Amino acid sequence: MARGKTPRRYVRGTEADLEQRAFYRDLPDEDLMDHVVAGSEAAFATLVDRYKNRLQNIVYRYIRDFQRSEDLAQEAFVRVYLHRERYRKTGKFSTWIFTIAVNLAKNEIRRKVRLRDVLSLDHVAEMLGGSDPGIKDESQPAADRQAERGQTSEVVADAIAKLPVVYREALVLRDIEGLAYEEIAEILGIPGGTVGSRINRARIMLKDKLKGFAKTEL
């Protein structure tokens, strides 16, 4: 591949490409980047396979737009490829690409895209002290239970959307993406202690916003 040429969209490969991907499949991210720097589309495709869904999910939780989330995830991969020689193996690849994705999402916010985040019901249950935010009455028809769970998800989404951005992003990275505090600190460019305080504050604020709903609906 010519140096500087951007990869095909998510690199859909030929049979030879697939054979190469099988070779790369078990390599750590950081070793794969060595091959990407050398111009390997198969190595790059392996990284795309590993991170495509996670990037789309993390961007979606900022902007709540599936199409734009896919576009921004693609843009993150393009930037990784274009700036591949800047990567240093002393840092985790996941931290680098998540940082790119988060910055792209923030840029989208600055263009006044409406934010709404989604937190899984299991996390809501944990934050509400272990109570199950799901539908208690299993005798209800499945369709009714699904509708009520959908309503609960919308309430939670609205509650998270109203959190200040600095608290929302810390909550999403920790409680939804499951990243370590140290990695969140690198992505957001803040001290580890600040990460912890923002997450704790976000959980308190979210619990307070959901308190009334929990009493009447959960």
Backbone as ProteinMPNN parsed JSONL, in Angstrom:
{"seq_chain_A": "MARGKTPRRYVRGTEADLEQRAFYRDLPDEDLMDHVVAGSEAAFATLVDRYKNRLQNIVYRYIRDFQRSEDLAQEAFVRVYLHRERYRKTGKFSTWIFTIAVNLAKNEIRRKVRLRDVLSLDHVAEMLGGSDPGIKDESQPAADRQAERGQTSEVVADAIAKLPVVYREALVLRDIEGLAYEEIAEILGIPGGTVGSRINRARIMLKDKLKGFAKTEL", "coords_chain_A": {"N_chain_A": [[0.857, -1.203, 0.0], [0.518, 2.211, -0.779], [2.331, 4.746, 0.903], [0.572, 6.81, 3.171], [-1.84, 6.488, 1.956], [-5.263, 6.137, 2.595], [-7.076, 3.53, 4.317], [-9.404, 1.125, 2.898], [-12.953, 1.308, 3.518], [-13.477, -0.028, 6.544], [-12.092, -2.167, 5.624], [-12.745, -4.595, 3.877], [-11.902, -7.773, 2.982], [-10.073, -9.836, 0.55], [-9.726, -13.384, -0.121], [-7.06, -13.913, 0.43], [-6.521, -11.768, 2.104], [-8.063, -12.502, 4.299], [-6.731, -14.775, 5.166], [-4.359, -13.64, 6.014], [-5.347, -12.101, 8.117], [-6.035, -14.104, 9.907], [-3.534, -14.885, 10.734], [-2.747, -12.607, 12.118], [-4.53, -12.475, 14.172], [-4.138, -13.232, 16.894], [-2.256, -11.525, 17.843], [-1.054, -8.952, 20.055], [-2.509, -5.643, 20.412], [-0.577, -3.62, 20.28], [1.575, -4.809, 18.944], [0.379, -5.339, 16.539], [0.161, -2.769, 15.559], [2.765, -2.262, 14.755], [2.877, -3.67, 12.37], [0.893, -2.326, 11.0], [2.047, 0.175, 10.678], [3.956, -0.561, 8.867], [2.381, -0.835, 6.702], [0.427, -2.828, 6.449], [-2.664, -3.944, 5.463], [-4.163, -6.055, 6.398], [-3.418, -6.306, 9.084], [-4.338, -3.881, 10.012], [-7.068, -4.243, 9.51], [-7.622, -6.181, 11.39], [-7.408, -4.767, 13.783], [-9.529, -3.029, 13.372], [-11.665, -4.844, 13.419], [-11.554, -5.558, 16.111], [-12.136, -3.197, 17.485], [-14.2, -1.746, 16.309], [-17.011, -1.957, 17.02], [-16.933, -1.136, 19.711], [-15.97, 1.481, 19.52], [-18.008, 2.689, 18.02], [-20.085, 2.392, 19.859], [-19.211, 3.932, 22.051], [-19.055, 6.503, 20.975], [-21.686, 6.803, 20.209], [-22.969, 6.993, 22.679], [-22.396, 9.518, 23.391], [-23.553, 11.162, 21.367], [-25.863, 10.007, 20.433], [-26.744, 9.08, 17.881], [-26.98, 6.857, 15.444], [-26.02, 6.67, 12.754], [-24.201, 8.826, 12.531], [-22.485, 8.05, 14.541], [-21.338, 5.747, 13.488], [-20.028, 6.922, 11.322], [-18.211, 8.612, 12.643], [-16.706, 6.766, 14.05], [-15.487, 5.467, 11.923], [-13.992, 7.649, 11.034], [-12.244, 7.895, 13.171], [-10.695, 5.57, 12.856], [-9.529, 6.137, 10.398], [-7.933, 8.298, 11.108], [-6.208, 7.048, 12.89], [-4.824, 5.43, 11.093], [-3.689, 7.314, 9.302], [-2.025, 8.691, 11.024], [-0.338, 6.796, 11.992], [2.405, 6.456, 12.378], [2.969, 8.036, 14.491], [2.286, 6.728, 16.738], [3.284, 5.297, 19.838], [4.693, 2.498, 21.37], [4.911, 2.493, 24.065], [2.616, 3.31, 25.22], [-0.815, 2.257, 25.722], [-2.611, 0.928, 22.998], [-5.4, 0.949, 22.97], [-6.059, 3.081, 24.655], [-5.14, 5.216, 23.134], [-6.75, 5.119, 20.767], [-9.311, 5.319, 21.86], [-9.154, 7.857, 22.933], [-8.988, 9.402, 20.614], [-11.532, 8.854, 19.536], [-13.245, 9.867, 21.54], [-12.564, 12.571, 21.467], [-13.455, 13.211, 18.907], [-16.172, 12.835, 19.279], [-16.676, 14.855, 21.133], [-16.155, 17.063, 19.547], [-18.297, 16.84, 17.847], [-20.341, 17.392, 19.611], [-19.816, 20.049, 20.1], [-20.682, 21.091, 17.767], [-23.248, 21.339, 18.25], [-24.858, 19.043, 18.356], [-27.497, 17.184, 19.68], [-27.214, 15.728, 22.869], [-27.652, 12.53, 24.19], [-27.408, 9.995, 26.468], [-27.155, 6.46, 27.025], [-27.663, 4.235, 29.565], [-27.155, 0.988, 30.738], [-29.777, -1.104, 32.074], [-28.979, -2.819, 34.045], [-26.793, -1.506, 35.206], [-28.146, 0.666, 36.239], [-29.647, -0.575, 38.217], [-27.601, -1.363, 39.947], [-26.626, 1.16, 40.738], [-28.804, 2.117, 42.065], [-28.727, 0.847, 44.405], [-28.89, -1.906, 44.24], [-31.485, -2.652, 43.689], [-33.774, -4.05, 41.379], [-34.184, -2.671, 38.273], [-35.732, -3.681, 36.328], [-38.756, -5.184, 35.026], [-40.92, -6.196, 37.482], [-43.134, -7.874, 37.642], [-43.557, -10.864, 36.458], [-45.722, -12.09, 35.415], [-46.879, -10.538, 33.587], [-47.646, -10.002, 30.119], [-45.114, -10.698, 27.67], [-44.687, -8.698, 25.766], [-45.705, -6.426, 27.034], [-43.96, -6.215, 29.188], [-41.602, -5.711, 27.828], [-42.191, -3.245, 26.676], [-42.411, -1.622, 28.945], [-39.847, -1.799, 29.951], [-38.561, -0.515, 27.902], [-39.543, 2.041, 28.263], [-38.403, 2.636, 30.721], [-35.697, 2.663, 29.957], [-35.676, 4.933, 28.347], [-36.216, 6.935, 30.218], [-33.935, 6.741, 31.804], [-32.019, 7.392, 29.882], [-32.685, 10.061, 29.36], [-32.132, 11.128, 31.872], [-29.352, 10.787, 32.086], [-28.543, 12.326, 29.944], [-28.921, 14.826, 30.938], [-26.951, 15.211, 32.737], [-24.043, 17.102, 33.602], [-21.495, 17.519, 31.12], [-18.826, 16.847, 31.877], [-19.158, 15.056, 33.949], [-20.804, 13.16, 32.802], [-19.227, 11.985, 30.732], [-17.197, 10.706, 32.174], [-18.681, 8.851, 33.609], [-19.786, 7.28, 31.531], [-17.472, 6.162, 30.341], [-16.453, 4.644, 32.442], [-18.606, 3.082, 33.717], [-20.046, 2.044, 31.619], [-18.336, 1.425, 29.41], [-16.398, 0.183, 30.87], [-13.747, 0.86, 31.431], [-10.488, 1.158, 32.945], [-9.604, 3.258, 35.753], [-7.158, 4.575, 35.4], [-6.857, 4.534, 32.632], [-9.038, 6.028, 31.806], [-8.293, 8.47, 32.866], [-6.111, 9.102, 31.222], [-7.394, 9.304, 28.723], [-9.194, 11.424, 29.077], [-7.506, 13.353, 29.938], [-7.033, 14.145, 32.612], [-6.259, 14.159, 36.183], [-5.968, 11.02, 38.021], [-7.299, 11.015, 40.489], [-9.225, 12.949, 40.078], [-10.785, 11.689, 38.183], [-11.986, 9.643, 39.714], [-13.509, 11.177, 41.537], [-15.262, 12.5, 39.827], [-16.7, 10.379, 38.719], [-17.939, 9.305, 40.997], [-19.478, 11.529, 41.752], [-21.116, 11.753, 39.493], [-22.6, 9.382, 39.662], [-24.019, 9.822, 42.009], [-25.531, 12.066, 41.285], [-27.016, 10.978, 39.177], [-28.431, 8.967, 40.479], [-29.994, 10.547, 42.137], [-31.567, 11.891, 40.235], [-33.044, 9.775, 39.283], [-34.495, 8.924, 41.396], [-37.216, 9.549, 42.021], [-38.516, 8.287, 39.905], [-37.768, 5.669, 40.376], [-39.177, 5.064, 42.68], [-41.801, 5.123, 41.86], [-42.01, 3.594, 39.574], [-40.14, 1.469, 39.402]], "CA_chain_A": [[0.0, 0.0, 0.0], [1.292, 3.457, -0.833], [2.35, 5.469, 2.165], [-0.35, 7.924, 3.234], [-3.144, 6.122, 1.416], [-6.172, 5.694, 3.648], [-7.589, 2.187, 4.067], [-10.787, 0.998, 2.475], [-13.89, 1.376, 4.639], [-13.477, -1.221, 7.371], [-11.198, -3.13, 4.989], [-13.349, -5.886, 3.544], [-10.772, -8.338, 2.271], [-10.1, -10.998, -0.313], [-9.369, -14.611, 0.6], [-5.692, -13.729, 0.929], [-6.618, -10.868, 3.256], [-8.607, -13.26, 5.429], [-5.656, -15.642, 5.654], [-3.444, -12.789, 6.771], [-6.003, -11.73, 9.367], [-5.931, -15.251, 10.811], [-2.195, -14.82, 11.29], [-2.642, -11.473, 13.029], [-5.641, -12.465, 15.129], [-3.721, -13.394, 18.289], [-1.226, -10.552, 18.208], [-1.513, -7.802, 20.852], [-2.748, -4.42, 19.652], [0.64, -2.846, 20.081], [2.361, -5.477, 17.904], [-0.332, -5.12, 15.279], [0.476, -1.438, 15.066], [4.039, -2.345, 14.03], [2.554, -4.108, 11.012], [0.121, -1.25, 10.372], [3.038, 1.186, 10.278], [4.615, -1.082, 7.669], [1.443, -0.778, 5.589], [-0.391, -4.028, 6.34], [-4.106, -3.768, 5.565], [-4.712, -7.152, 7.205], [-3.213, -5.958, 10.486], [-5.266, -2.795, 10.302], [-8.407, -4.827, 9.543], [-7.749, -6.89, 12.665], [-7.704, -3.75, 14.785], [-10.889, -2.56, 13.116], [-12.568, -5.881, 13.932], [-11.53, -5.543, 17.571], [-12.572, -1.944, 18.113], [-15.273, -1.065, 15.584], [-18.25, -1.864, 17.805], [-16.707, -0.356, 20.931], [-15.886, 2.894, 19.155], [-19.343, 3.151, 17.668], [-20.873, 2.48, 21.088], [-18.78, 5.026, 22.917], [-19.463, 7.748, 20.321], [-23.152, 6.871, 20.263], [-23.409, 7.411, 24.012], [-22.262, 10.975, 23.432], [-24.362, 11.91, 20.409], [-27.102, 9.247, 20.214], [-27.085, 9.086, 16.461], [-26.296, 5.664, 14.962], [-25.301, 6.916, 11.516], [-23.043, 9.667, 12.823], [-21.557, 7.258, 15.359], [-20.583, 4.903, 12.551], [-19.147, 7.81, 10.553], [-17.12, 9.095, 13.497], [-15.833, 5.617, 14.314], [-14.685, 5.345, 10.702], [-13.03, 8.755, 11.041], [-11.218, 7.557, 14.169], [-9.785, 4.598, 12.243], [-8.764, 6.84, 9.364], [-6.899, 9.095, 11.79], [-5.206, 6.103, 13.379], [-3.976, 5.01, 9.97], [-2.92, 8.44, 8.782], [-1.022, 9.107, 12.014], [0.162, 5.542, 12.577], [3.81, 6.549, 12.765], [3.063, 8.794, 15.742], [1.986, 5.848, 17.884], [4.417, 4.774, 20.576], [4.283, 1.281, 22.072], [4.952, 2.692, 25.517], [1.244, 3.536, 25.665], [-1.777, 1.282, 25.226], [-3.307, 1.317, 21.77], [-6.804, 1.226, 23.288], [-6.133, 4.441, 25.187], [-4.937, 6.141, 22.017], [-7.889, 5.174, 19.852], [-10.458, 5.847, 22.6], [-8.962, 9.303, 23.036], [-9.374, 9.962, 19.311], [-12.988, 8.75, 19.402], [-13.877, 10.794, 22.481], [-12.366, 13.929, 20.955], [-14.36, 13.393, 17.773], [-17.516, 12.988, 19.837], [-16.756, 16.193, 21.722], [-16.269, 18.013, 18.446], [-19.672, 16.748, 17.369], [-21.147, 18.118, 20.599], [-19.598, 21.479, 19.888], [-21.508, 21.485, 16.625], [-24.607, 21.417, 18.786], [-25.658, 17.836, 18.224], [-28.154, 16.92, 20.959], [-26.642, 14.584, 23.568], [-28.46, 11.677, 25.062], [-26.65, 8.776, 26.723], [-27.936, 5.306, 27.455], [-27.013, 3.4, 30.565], [-27.882, -0.275, 30.813], [-30.63, -1.231, 33.25], [-28.216, -3.487, 35.097], [-26.027, -0.477, 35.9], [-29.097, 1.452, 37.015], [-29.966, -1.363, 39.41], [-26.445, -1.271, 40.847], [-26.548, 2.502, 41.289], [-29.947, 2.333, 42.961], [-28.542, 0.062, 45.609], [-29.155, -3.314, 44.049], [-32.851, -2.923, 43.294], [-33.857, -4.414, 39.971], [-34.991, -1.715, 37.544], [-36.52, -4.388, 35.343], [-40.155, -5.341, 35.36], [-41.009, -7.18, 38.55], [-44.257, -8.779, 37.479], [-43.302, -11.751, 35.346], [-46.982, -12.583, 34.884], [-47.264, -9.656, 32.493], [-47.247, -10.458, 28.781], [-43.749, -10.303, 27.316], [-44.719, -7.426, 25.038], [-45.894, -5.358, 28.008], [-42.713, -6.068, 29.947], [-40.625, -5.071, 26.944], [-42.576, -1.839, 26.529], [-42.085, -0.923, 30.188], [-38.388, -1.691, 30.025], [-38.183, 0.524, 26.96], [-39.849, 3.325, 28.9], [-37.364, 2.829, 31.732], [-34.471, 3.032, 29.263], [-35.796, 6.317, 27.912], [-36.085, 7.791, 31.403], [-32.522, 6.73, 32.165], [-31.31, 8.148, 28.85], [-32.939, 11.477, 29.608], [-31.43, 11.519, 33.095], [-27.923, 10.885, 31.791], [-28.355, 13.45, 29.027], [-28.978, 16.071, 31.712], [-25.746, 15.35, 33.551], [-22.999, 17.922, 32.975], [-20.646, 16.711, 30.249], [-17.632, 16.327, 32.554], [-19.564, 13.902, 34.746], [-21.362, 12.163, 31.892], [-18.193, 11.254, 30.017], [-16.518, 9.819, 33.118], [-19.616, 7.764, 33.904], [-19.885, 6.409, 30.358], [-16.22, 5.429, 30.154], [-16.264, 3.684, 33.53], [-19.708, 2.156, 34.012], [-20.561, 1.414, 30.4], [-17.23, 0.819, 28.675], [-15.619, -0.632, 31.797], [-12.327, 1.19, 31.389], [-9.817, 1.387, 34.223], [-9.495, 4.67, 36.111], [-5.954, 5.128, 34.809], [-7.08, 4.742, 31.2], [-9.957, 7.163, 31.686], [-7.502, 9.674, 33.138], [-5.337, 9.409, 30.018], [-8.299, 9.696, 27.643], [-9.782, 12.728, 29.367], [-6.446, 14.294, 30.259], [-7.223, 14.65, 33.971], [-5.643, 13.274, 37.178], [-6.753, 9.862, 38.428], [-8.184, 11.388, 41.59], [-10.355, 13.677, 39.509], [-11.644, 10.683, 37.556], [-12.782, 9.015, 40.762], [-14.483, 12.113, 42.105], [-16.291, 12.763, 38.824], [-17.553, 9.19, 38.621], [-18.778, 9.259, 42.202], [-20.447, 12.62, 41.673], [-22.073, 11.408, 38.433], [-23.489, 8.343, 40.176], [-24.914, 10.459, 42.984], [-26.461, 12.913, 40.536], [-27.927, 10.115, 38.423], [-29.323, 8.318, 41.446], [-30.956, 11.554, 42.579], [-32.502, 12.147, 39.142], [-33.892, 8.596, 39.069], [-35.123, 8.545, 42.665], [-38.671, 9.604, 41.919], [-38.954, 7.258, 38.972], [-37.575, 4.372, 41.013], [-40.236, 4.839, 43.686], [-43.133, 4.972, 41.251], [-42.049, 2.67, 38.445], [-39.247, 0.327, 39.46]], "C_chain_A": [[0.878, 1.234, 0.0], [1.2, 4.184, 0.489], [1.392, 6.658, 2.106], [-1.721, 7.599, 2.681], [-4.043, 5.625, 2.53], [-6.758, 4.349, 3.301], [-9.009, 2.224, 3.556], [-11.692, 0.943, 3.695], [-13.978, 0.025, 5.325], [-12.812, -2.419, 6.689], [-11.854, -4.487, 4.811], [-12.382, -6.593, 2.6], [-11.084, -9.485, 1.341], [-9.761, -12.225, 0.528], [-7.972, -14.503, 1.185], [-5.682, -12.82, 2.15], [-7.079, -11.627, 4.489], [-7.565, -14.191, 6.018], [-4.659, -14.844, 6.478], [-4.048, -12.394, 8.109], [-5.917, -12.861, 10.375], [-4.559, -15.27, 11.481], [-2.08, -13.743, 12.366], [-3.586, -11.574, 14.231], [-5.186, -12.495, 16.594], [-2.643, -12.402, 18.728], [-1.816, -9.45, 19.086], [-1.672, -6.572, 19.966], [-1.45, -3.71, 19.283], [1.541, -3.475, 19.013], [1.691, -5.32, 16.539], [0.005, -3.767, 14.687], [1.823, -1.397, 14.361], [3.785, -2.714, 12.568], [1.753, -3.044, 10.264], [1.066, -0.158, 9.874], [3.748, 0.752, 9.0], [3.676, -1.146, 6.471], [0.536, -1.973, 5.431], [-1.875, -3.714, 6.515], [-4.721, -4.845, 6.449], [-4.563, -6.863, 8.694], [-4.175, -4.852, 10.891], [-6.693, -3.324, 10.409], [-8.649, -5.571, 10.847], [-8.074, -5.916, 13.786], [-9.112, -3.202, 14.616], [-11.896, -3.556, 13.676], [-12.669, -5.823, 15.452], [-12.239, -4.325, 18.162], [-13.768, -1.268, 17.454], [-16.521, -0.878, 16.439], [-18.075, -1.005, 19.047], [-16.622, 1.138, 20.622], [-17.253, 3.451, 18.802], [-20.2, 3.329, 18.911], [-20.499, 3.698, 21.913], [-19.154, 6.37, 22.303], [-20.972, 7.908, 20.399], [-23.634, 7.379, 21.612], [-23.178, 8.904, 24.243], [-23.319, 11.659, 22.581], [-25.695, 11.252, 20.082], [-27.628, 9.353, 18.789], [-26.286, 7.948, 15.829], [-25.45, 5.945, 13.718], [-24.055, 7.752, 11.756], [-22.018, 8.927, 13.664], [-20.704, 6.355, 14.483], [-19.585, 5.744, 11.757], [-17.95, 8.252, 11.388], [-16.177, 7.964, 13.886], [-14.915, 5.387, 13.117], [-13.619, 6.431, 10.657], [-11.909, 8.489, 12.038], [-10.209, 6.572, 13.582], [-8.936, 5.251, 11.153], [-7.636, 7.636, 10.004], [-5.801, 8.202, 12.363], [-4.253, 5.728, 12.242], [-3.094, 6.151, 9.464], [-1.787, 8.852, 9.716], [-0.355, 7.909, 12.685], [1.603, 5.639, 13.06], [4.006, 7.356, 14.041], [2.853, 7.904, 16.969], [3.269, 5.323, 18.501], [3.966, 3.606, 21.444], [4.372, 1.398, 23.584], [3.555, 2.947, 26.087], [0.317, 2.489, 25.07], [-2.46, 1.807, 23.964], [-4.756, 1.696, 22.069], [-6.981, 2.641, 23.821], [-6.039, 5.463, 24.059], [-6.187, 6.243, 21.155], [-9.146, 5.656, 20.561], [-10.36, 7.362, 22.739], [-9.374, 9.984, 21.74], [-10.891, 9.976, 19.173], [-13.71, 9.736, 20.308], [-13.73, 12.23, 21.981], [-13.264, 14.215, 19.756], [-15.793, 13.593, 18.254], [-17.698, 14.372, 20.439], [-16.868, 17.262, 20.641], [-17.686, 18.019, 17.88], [-20.611, 17.497, 18.311], [-21.022, 19.615, 20.377], [-20.374, 21.993, 18.677], [-22.985, 21.376, 16.966], [-25.499, 20.226, 18.447], [-26.225, 17.502, 19.595], [-27.6, 15.642, 21.558], [-27.704, 13.832, 24.342], [-27.704, 10.375, 25.229], [-27.571, 7.68, 27.219], [-27.121, 4.486, 28.434], [-27.818, 2.123, 30.695], [-28.677, -0.358, 32.106], [-29.899, -1.93, 34.385], [-27.399, -2.478, 35.893], [-26.947, 0.395, 36.747], [-29.436, 0.726, 38.306], [-28.843, -1.255, 40.434], [-26.381, 0.091, 41.51], [-27.686, 2.805, 42.245], [-29.894, 1.423, 44.176], [-28.941, -1.393, 45.473], [-30.576, -3.648, 43.689], [-32.897, -3.171, 41.8], [-34.748, -3.433, 39.232], [-35.83, -2.366, 36.457], [-37.954, -4.518, 35.809], [-40.31, -6.489, 36.341], [-42.043, -8.263, 38.253], [-44.049, -9.642, 36.243], [-44.575, -12.327, 34.756], [-47.487, -11.712, 33.737], [-46.88, -10.284, 31.159], [-45.874, -9.917, 28.434], [-43.721, -8.953, 26.613], [-44.875, -6.253, 25.991], [-44.621, -5.119, 28.8], [-41.658, -5.357, 29.103], [-40.923, -3.589, 26.785], [-42.195, -1.044, 27.77], [-40.58, -0.772, 30.353], [-37.892, -0.616, 29.06], [-38.427, 1.903, 27.536], [-38.796, 3.653, 29.952], [-36.064, 3.289, 31.081], [-34.509, 4.487, 28.813], [-35.643, 7.289, 29.075], [-34.621, 7.887, 31.822], [-31.71, 7.547, 31.165], [-31.472, 9.643, 29.065], [-32.17, 11.968, 30.83], [-29.94, 11.699, 32.838], [-27.639, 12.07, 30.884], [-28.307, 14.78, 29.768], [-27.784, 16.234, 32.65], [-24.772, 16.289, 32.849], [-22.012, 17.03, 32.226], [-19.472, 16.085, 30.998], [-17.96, 15.111, 33.405], [-20.086, 12.784, 33.855], [-20.264, 11.319, 31.25], [-17.439, 10.304, 30.943], [-17.394, 8.61, 33.438], [-19.694, 6.772, 32.754], [-18.636, 5.548, 30.207], [-16.014, 4.356, 31.222], [-17.378, 2.641, 33.593], [-20.28, 1.482, 32.781], [-19.441, 0.715, 29.634], [-16.32, -0.008, 29.57], [-14.129, -0.355, 31.783], [-11.779, 1.407, 32.797], [-9.688, 2.887, 34.477], [-8.283, 5.315, 35.441], [-6.139, 5.428, 33.323], [-8.028, 5.913, 30.954], [-9.203, 8.473, 31.891], [-6.697, 10.087, 31.911], [-6.226, 9.93, 28.898], [-8.817, 11.115, 27.844], [-8.742, 13.787, 29.716], [-6.593, 14.938, 31.623], [-6.557, 13.691, 34.959], [-6.574, 12.126, 37.576], [-7.724, 10.173, 39.554], [-9.414, 12.128, 41.107], [-11.329, 12.732, 38.828], [-12.57, 10.068, 38.598], [-13.856, 9.933, 41.309], [-15.594, 12.412, 41.107], [-17.25, 11.582, 38.682], [-18.486, 9.104, 39.816], [-19.858, 10.333, 42.163], [-21.529, 12.313, 40.631], [-23.07, 10.373, 38.922], [-24.49, 8.924, 41.17], [-25.971, 11.292, 42.263], [-27.479, 12.066, 39.773], [-28.929, 9.443, 39.35], [-30.398, 9.297, 41.913], [-32.005, 11.825, 41.501], [-33.482, 10.996, 38.944], [-34.694, 8.212, 40.305], [-36.643, 8.503, 42.561], [-39.205, 8.518, 41.004], [-38.833, 5.876, 39.6], [-38.7, 4.054, 41.981], [-41.568, 4.526, 43.027], [-43.188, 3.868, 40.214], [-41.239, 1.4, 38.637], [-39.736, -0.707, 40.452]], "O_chain_A": [[1.881, 1.285, 0.713], [0.143, 4.237, 1.118], [1.386, 7.417, 1.137], [-2.672, 8.348, 2.906], [-3.635, 4.782, 3.328], [-6.929, 4.037, 2.122], [-9.731, 3.203, 3.743], [-11.251, 0.573, 4.783], [-14.489, -0.942, 4.76], [-12.961, -3.555, 7.139], [-11.535, -5.43, 5.535], [-12.073, -6.07, 1.529], [-12.186, -10.032, 1.333], [-9.537, -12.121, 1.734], [-7.726, -14.95, 2.305], [-4.943, -13.053, 3.107], [-6.558, -11.427, 5.586], [-7.515, -14.38, 7.234], [-4.175, -15.309, 7.51], [-3.348, -12.354, 9.121], [-5.746, -12.615, 11.569], [-4.438, -15.626, 12.653], [-1.413, -13.929, 13.384], [-3.441, -10.826, 15.198], [-5.797, -11.844, 17.441], [-2.179, -12.449, 19.867], [-2.963, -9.052, 18.882], [-1.052, -6.469, 18.908], [-1.252, -3.266, 18.152], [2.197, -2.757, 18.259], [2.363, -5.187, 15.517], [0.123, -3.622, 13.47], [2.016, -0.584, 13.457], [4.39, -2.153, 11.655], [1.905, -2.875, 9.054], [0.895, 0.366, 8.773], [4.096, 1.58, 8.158], [4.1, -1.466, 5.361], [-0.078, -2.134, 4.376], [-2.298, -3.272, 7.583], [-5.687, -4.586, 7.167], [-5.471, -7.14, 9.478], [-4.754, -4.883, 11.977], [-7.445, -2.91, 11.291], [-9.771, -5.585, 11.353], [-8.915, -6.2, 14.639], [-9.807, -2.942, 15.598], [-12.865, -3.167, 14.329], [-13.747, -6.017, 16.014], [-12.867, -4.417, 19.217], [-14.299, -0.301, 18.001], [-17.028, 0.237, 16.566], [-18.965, -0.232, 19.401], [-17.141, 1.962, 21.374], [-17.617, 4.547, 19.229], [-20.955, 4.296, 19.016], [-21.369, 4.411, 22.413], [-19.533, 7.29, 23.028], [-21.479, 9.006, 20.627], [-24.613, 8.122, 21.677], [-23.712, 9.479, 25.191], [-23.925, 12.636, 23.02], [-26.571, 11.895, 19.505], [-28.793, 9.671, 18.547], [-25.067, 8.045, 15.689], [-24.301, 5.512, 13.634], [-22.979, 7.432, 11.25], [-20.816, 9.149, 13.519], [-19.501, 6.214, 14.703], [-18.444, 5.334, 11.544], [-16.817, 8.265, 10.906], [-14.975, 8.184, 14.035], [-13.719, 5.143, 13.276], [-12.475, 6.168, 10.286], [-10.753, 8.82, 11.777], [-9.004, 6.722, 13.787], [-7.753, 4.94, 11.015], [-6.512, 7.646, 9.5], [-4.62, 8.549, 12.328], [-3.035, 5.711, 12.416], [-1.9, 5.968, 9.23], [-0.73, 9.301, 9.272], [0.132, 8.008, 13.811], [1.982, 4.987, 14.033], [5.097, 7.356, 14.612], [3.198, 8.278, 18.09], [4.213, 4.954, 17.801], [2.975, 3.708, 22.167], [3.949, 0.493, 24.304], [3.338, 2.815, 27.292], [0.624, 1.9, 24.034], [-2.834, 2.976, 23.881], [-5.283, 2.648, 21.493], [-7.947, 3.321, 23.475], [-6.772, 6.452, 24.04], [-6.635, 7.347, 20.846], [-9.973, 6.331, 19.948], [-11.369, 8.064, 22.671], [-10.033, 11.024, 21.763], [-11.473, 10.974, 18.748], [-14.679, 10.37, 19.891], [-14.673, 13.016, 22.066], [-13.774, 15.325, 19.605], [-16.534, 14.412, 17.71], [-18.749, 14.992, 20.277], [-17.589, 18.246, 20.803], [-18.207, 19.062, 17.485], [-21.555, 18.153, 17.871], [-22.004, 20.353, 20.456], [-20.681, 23.181, 18.58], [-23.847, 21.327, 16.088], [-26.711, 20.361, 18.275], [-25.491, 17.536, 20.583], [-27.512, 14.611, 20.892], [-28.532, 14.413, 25.044], [-27.387, 9.713, 24.24], [-28.639, 7.95, 27.768], [-25.994, 4.092, 28.132], [-29.046, 2.173, 30.757], [-28.301, 0.242, 33.113], [-30.168, -1.664, 35.556], [-27.317, -2.576, 37.117], [-26.575, 0.816, 37.843], [-29.506, 1.343, 39.369], [-29.088, -1.08, 41.628], [-26.114, 0.184, 42.708], [-27.553, 3.649, 43.131], [-30.885, 1.251, 44.886], [-29.289, -2.044, 46.458], [-30.876, -4.807, 43.405], [-32.139, -2.565, 41.042], [-35.943, -3.355, 39.517], [-36.559, -1.681, 35.741], [-38.319, -4.015, 36.872], [-39.888, -7.613, 36.071], [-41.839, -9.432, 38.581], [-44.326, -9.216, 35.122], [-44.533, -12.982, 33.715], [-48.403, -12.095, 33.009], [-45.895, -11.018, 31.079], [-45.507, -8.817, 28.848], [-42.816, -8.151, 26.848], [-44.26, -5.204, 25.795], [-44.241, -3.976, 29.056], [-40.915, -4.511, 29.601], [-40.005, -2.769, 26.762], [-41.71, 0.082, 27.663], [-40.097, 0.254, 30.833], [-36.934, 0.1, 29.35], [-37.634, 2.822, 27.335], [-38.351, 4.795, 30.065], [-35.401, 4.196, 31.585], [-33.503, 5.192, 28.886], [-35.017, 8.34, 28.937], [-34.126, 8.964, 32.151], [-30.82, 8.304, 31.552], [-30.508, 10.401, 28.962], [-31.626, 13.073, 30.833], [-29.335, 12.657, 33.32], [-26.619, 12.743, 31.032], [-27.72, 15.746, 29.282], [-27.627, 17.277, 33.285], [-24.683, 16.274, 31.622], [-21.73, 15.912, 32.657], [-19.153, 14.916, 30.777], [-17.121, 14.224, 33.565], [-19.842, 11.606, 34.116], [-20.352, 10.091, 31.224], [-17.078, 9.202, 30.529], [-16.904, 7.484, 33.525], [-19.671, 5.561, 32.973], [-18.732, 4.344, 29.972], [-15.468, 3.289, 30.941], [-17.109, 1.441, 33.527], [-20.937, 0.447, 32.895], [-19.576, -0.448, 29.253], [-15.545, -0.823, 29.07], [-13.33, -1.239, 32.091], [-12.508, 1.786, 33.714], [-9.665, 3.686, 33.541], [-8.356, 6.451, 34.971], [-5.647, 6.436, 32.816], [-7.845, 6.689, 30.016], [-9.437, 9.457, 31.189], [-6.606, 11.273, 31.591], [-5.865, 10.88, 28.203], [-8.872, 11.907, 26.904], [-9.055, 14.976, 29.782], [-6.317, 16.126, 31.79], [-6.313, 12.533, 34.621], [-7.796, 12.237, 37.483], [-8.842, 9.658, 39.576], [-10.508, 11.964, 41.649], [-12.542, 12.933, 38.88], [-13.781, 9.981, 38.396], [-14.992, 9.507, 41.52], [-16.751, 12.561, 41.5], [-18.459, 11.764, 38.543], [-19.682, 8.857, 39.663], [-21.013, 10.075, 42.502], [-22.709, 12.578, 40.858], [-24.262, 10.474, 38.629], [-25.665, 8.558, 41.167], [-27.156, 11.23, 42.591], [-28.663, 12.399, 39.729], [-30.119, 9.362, 39.046], [-31.563, 8.93, 42.066], [-33.189, 11.973, 41.806], [-34.609, 11.202, 38.495], [-35.489, 7.273, 40.262], [-37.274, 7.528, 42.97], [-40.228, 7.899, 41.296], [-39.684, 5.013, 39.387], [-39.127, 2.905, 42.09], [-42.37, 3.761, 43.563], [-44.238, 3.271, 39.98], [-41.6, 0.354, 38.098], [-39.097, -1.745, 40.629]]}, "name": "protein", "num_of_chains": 1, "seq": "MARGKTPRRYVRGTEADLEQRAFYRDLPDEDLMDHVVAGSEAAFATLVDRYKNRLQNIVYRYIRDFQRSEDLAQEAFVRVYLHRERYRKTGKFSTWIFTIAVNLAKNEIRRKVRLRDVLSLDHVAEMLGGSDPGIKDESQPAADRQAERGQTSEVVADAIAKLPVVYREALVLRDIEGLAYEEIAEILGIPGGTVGSRINRARIMLKDKLKGFAKTEL"}
